Amino acid sequence: MTDLAIRRPHVRLTRLALQDYRNYASLQLRLDGRHVCLYGANGSGKTNLMEAVSMLSPGRGLRGSEFTELIRRDAEGKLARSWALSSDVRDGDIDRKINLSLELDEQGRSKRTAKLDGVPATQNDLGELMRIIWLTPSMDRVFVGPAGDRRRFLDRQVMAHFPAHGTFSAAYEKAMRQRNALLERGRADPAWLDALELGMASAAAAMALHRIDAVKVMQEAILARPEGAFPKALIDLDGQFEAHAANGVPLTDIEQEIVTQLRENRSRDQAAGRTTEGVHRTDLRVIHAPKGLPADQCSTGEQKALLIGLILANAQALFERDFAPSPLLLLDEAAAHLDSDRRAALYDELAALGGQAWLTGTDRSLFDAFGDRAQRFEVSDGIVRED
């Protein structure tokens, strides 16, 4: 295997600072580049720290919260006027700095700013540096939930490979909402519909290509994994246009087919009150390879192990890409439902990857198997102490 330490510099956080963020009035975390373990009682603020790290990548973080919801309230419930987040990032042997903030004016309107190395930054700028993958307790039932849950899980993994995927997804959703609203009125301007559908087709074709590419390299990474505590999975996509992309259909041909489909479906979509076909209905199919069982038919423990295996495989796939920096992994309460052998196996795999992972748990003993490969911090009511 290629020496990844030479091919790709590892990205690690060396400092995290918060001001009036969630339950943190002020915080400075000094990090030495090792993995980070946060332990403490439920509700103490561990997930708030994980969320803060996730905000360094494009989107609204691992909870999907509105930015104004991140502003701290004091003991009397009074809202602060702003929140701020800053982080020092070691990119190989280069030090970078990210600053994010949100301020409210007297009318309650919010203004968000983002800077990278002191210069205004876009979401894509952050995404090119910070490839962040997370696993939260809310994802535990992703295989048995609705297709939308799996699609969101999939697109989060895809965004780590292609930060612009989020931009295309947002553009597609916005144009689709506008198209649905026009169809609902009953007498939409055909030229306006044409323009919206062309925009949807352009974004959708890019999304399909991104998804297929990411799933392909994830599957390769899964199959290359040794047999172990986290079973291998067979993954593919149930989507018309992803299938075209997988079969090598040119991007322009996919776009044209989407435009044609949208135009032909206008009457049906108007009657249904929604866009009935498209990349917004794609599903992720997962098979437990050793058992040959669909993931939704596996036990809860097997589903958890499959999910962790997928996250680890995606991290490995990112490590091996020539154009992507190494990812950060955020594993919220991931160790709590694993036995001691699987916890040790998880920590060994994280150490072998060589990047930086953040983990949370209620008890310090959950992280004993990490040994000296991780920093440990006790979290208690907005106060964080290094162990």
N, C-alpha and C positions, 0 to 999 in steps of 0.2 A: 504493500500500500504506500502511496506517496506520503512523504513526511509533511503532515499538515502544519506542523510548527513552522516549517519553512514556507509553505505555500500561502498560508493565511495567518495574519497576525490575530491573536486573540483579543477580544474586546472585554474589558472588565470595568466595573465601577470602583473608584477609589475614594469617593466621597459622595454622600447624599445629604442634602440640607432641605429642610421644610420650614415654612413660615405660615401659620394660620391655615394649615391643611388638615382637614378632617378633625381628629382629636389631638393634633399636635400644634401647640402654640409656637414652639420653636424646637428645632432638632438639628443636630450635626452628627452624622455617622461617619467615622473614619474607617476605611476598609483597606485591607492589605492585598486584595486581589484573589484571595481564596473564596471558596464557596461560603455562603452566608446562611446561618440557621437562626431563625427567630422563634423563641418559645415563650409561652405565657398563657394566661387564662383566656378563655373565649371572651371576645369583646374588648380586649386590652389594646388593640390597634395593630396587630400583626398584619392583617390583610390590608389595612390602610397603607402600610409601608410597601407591600407588594404592589398595590395599585399605583402608588406614587412612581415606582420604578417602571411600571407598564405605561405610564403617561409619557415616558421618554420616546416612545415609538408612535407612529401615526394612529389616529383614532381616539376613542374616549376611554381607553384603559380597560382593564379586565372586568370591571363592573358595568361598563357602558354608560356611566353616569353623565349627566349634564355637568359642564364645567362649574356652574354656579353651586352645584350640590357639594363641591369639594371644600367650600369655604367653612372655616371653623365657626362653631357657635360656642359662646362661653357658658358658664354654669347657669346663667339666667336665660339662656337661649338667644342672646343678642348676637347677631351676625357680624363678623369682621368685614372690613371693606375690601379685602383682597386675599389671595393666597399666592405663594411663591414656592417654586421648586427649583433647585439647582443641583447639578451633579458634575463631578470630575470623572472623565472617562479615559482610561488608558487604552489606546488603539495601537496595539503592538508596542512600539517604544515611543509613540507620540501621545502627548497629553491634550485632550479636548475638553471643552466645557459646554454644558447645556444649561440654559436658563429658561424656565417657563413661568408665566405669571398670569393672573387674572385680576382685574380691578373693576369695581362697581362705581359708577358715578352717582350723583345725587338722585337721579331718576331711576336707579337700579339697573341701568344698562351696563352690560359687561364688555370689557375689552381684553382680549387675550393676546399675549405676545410670546414669541418663541425666538430664542437666539442660540446660535451655534458658534462658539469661539468669538462671542461679542457681536456677531453680525446677524441681522434678522434672517430667520430660517423658515422654510416651508415644511409642511408635513413630510414631503418626499425627501427633503434634506435630512431630517431626523431619521427617516426610515432607511436611508442608505447607510447610516452609521449604526443604528440600533435595531438589530433584528431580534425581536423578543417573542418567545413562545411561552404560553402559560397553560397551566392545568389547575382548575378550581373545582371545589366540591359540586358546584352547579352542573359541571360537565359529566358527573358520574353516570347519569342516566341518558347520555346523548344517543346511545345506540337504540334505546327503546322509546325515545321521545319522537316528536314530529320531525319531518324531513328538514324543516327550517333550522332546527338545532344542529343537525349534522352539517348543513350547508354553512352555517356561521362558524362552526368548528373548522371545517375545511378551509374557508376563506381566510381565517386567521392564520392557518398554516401556510397558505399560499402567499399571504402578505409578507411573511418572513423571507420568502424567496424574491418576490416582486412587490416592493413598496407601492408602486403605482397601481397595483391591483385594487387597493382601497379607493383610489381616486376614480377608477373606471366603475367600480361597484356603486359608488355614491352618485356618479353621473347617470348611470343606468336607472337607479331607483328614482332619482328626481325626475328624469324624463318620463318614466313609466307612470309616476303619480300624475304628471301633467297630462299625459295622454288619456289616462283613465278619467280625469276630470272633464276633459274635452268631450270624450265619448258619452259621458253621463249627461251632458247638456243636450245631446241629441242632434245638434246642427253645427258640428265643428267644421272649421275651415280646412278643406282637404290639404291645402298647402302647409298649414301649420302642423297637421298630423304627419304629413310626409317628413317635415323637418325633424319632428320629435322622434319618429320611428327610425330615421337615418342615424340620429344620435344614439338611440338605444342599440341599434345594430352594430355600430362601431365599437361601443363600450362592451357589448355582449361578446363579440368575437374575440376581443382582447382577453376578456375574463375566461372564456373557454380555453384559449391557448395557455394562459397562465395556469389554470387548474390542471390541465392535462400534463403539462411539463412538471409541475410540482408533485403530482401523484406518481408520475413515472419515476422520478428520482427518489421519492419516499419509498416506493415499492422495492427499488433496487437496494436501498439501504436496509430495509426490513429483511430481505432475503440474504443479505450479506452478514446479518447479525448472527452470532453463535447461539446455539440452543441454550436456554437458560430460564431465569425466573419469569421473564415476560414473553409470552408466546408470540410467535410470528403471526402476522395477519396478511390476508390477501385483500387488496383494496382496489376498487374501481369506481367509476362514476356512471350514474344513470342519468344521462342527459343527451339530448339529440345533437346539440352543437359541439359538446365535448367529444362525442363519438366521431364527428366529422374531423375535428382537430387531431384526434388520435390517428385517424386514417390518412392524414396528410393533405386534407382538402385545403387549398389556399385561403388565406385570411379574407381576401376580397370576395371569394365565392361564398364563404360563410356569412359575411356581412350581407351580401345580396339575398341569400336564402332567408335570413332573418327579416330583412325588409319586406320580402314577398309574403312571408308568413304573417307578419303583423298586419299588413294591408288586407290580406284575405280574411283575417280573423276579426276585423273591426266590428262587424255585426254581432258575432258571437260574444266578443268581449264586452260590447255595449250592453247586451242582455245579461251577461254574468256580473257586470259591475266591476270587472277586474281583467287583467291581462292573463289569459288562460294558459299560454305556452311561452316558454323562454328559459333563459339561464337562471332565472329566479326560482325555478322549480326543480333544478338539478338535485339529485340525492347522492350521498356518499354511501357506498356499500362496503361492508367490512365482514370478512370471514375469519373465524378462528382456524388458522391453517392446520394445526395438529389434529383438531377434531373434525374439521370440515363442516363446522356449524356456523350459520349466520350469527353475528355478534349479539343480536337481540334475543337469541335463544340460549345464550350462555348464562352461567350464574353471575350474580353480582360481583363476586370476587374475580371471576374470569374476565368480566367486562372491564373492571378496574385495571387488571394486569395488561389487557389488550391496549387500553387507553394510554397507559404509561409507556408501553412499548412503542406505540405510534409517535408519541412526543419525543422519545429518545431517538427513534429512527429519523424523524424530521430534523432533529438537531444534528445528527450525524450527516444527513444529506446536505445540510447547510455548510457544515465544516468542510465538506469535500467539493463545494462549488468554487470555481475559480473567481467568480465575480462577487461573492457574498462574504461579508465579515462574519466572524463566529457569533452565534446567537447567545443571548442570555436566556436562561430557563427560570421560570417562576412556577414553583410547585407548592400550591397552597393546600396544606393539610394532606398532602399526597402520602406521607409515610404513616399516617394514623391508622389506616386500615390494612396495612401490610404486616405480615409476621416478621420476626426478627431476621430470618434468612433472606426474605425479599427486600427488606430495608437495606441490609448489607449489600445485596446485589445491586440495588439502585445506586447506592453511594459509590460503589466500585465503578459502575458505568459512568456516572457523572465525573468521577475523577479521571477516568480514561479519556473522556471527551476533551478535557483540558481547558474548557471555558469557565464560565462562572454561573452557578445556579444559586437561587434563593429558595429556601424552604421554610415552612412554618409548621409548628406543632405545639401542642399544649404542654408537653413535658420535655425537659432537657434530655432525658434518657433515650428518647426516640432517635437522637442523633449520635449516640455513643459510638456506633460503628464507623462514623466518619473519622474518628481519631483526630489527628492534628491537620487534616485536610480542609477544615472549615473553621471560620470564625463563628462564635456563638454569641447571641445577644438575648438578654432577658427583656421582655416587653411588659410594661405594667402601667396601664392608664396614661398613655401618652408619654411615658418616660422609658428610655431605652438605655440599658447598661450592658457593656461588653462583659462577657463571662471571663 
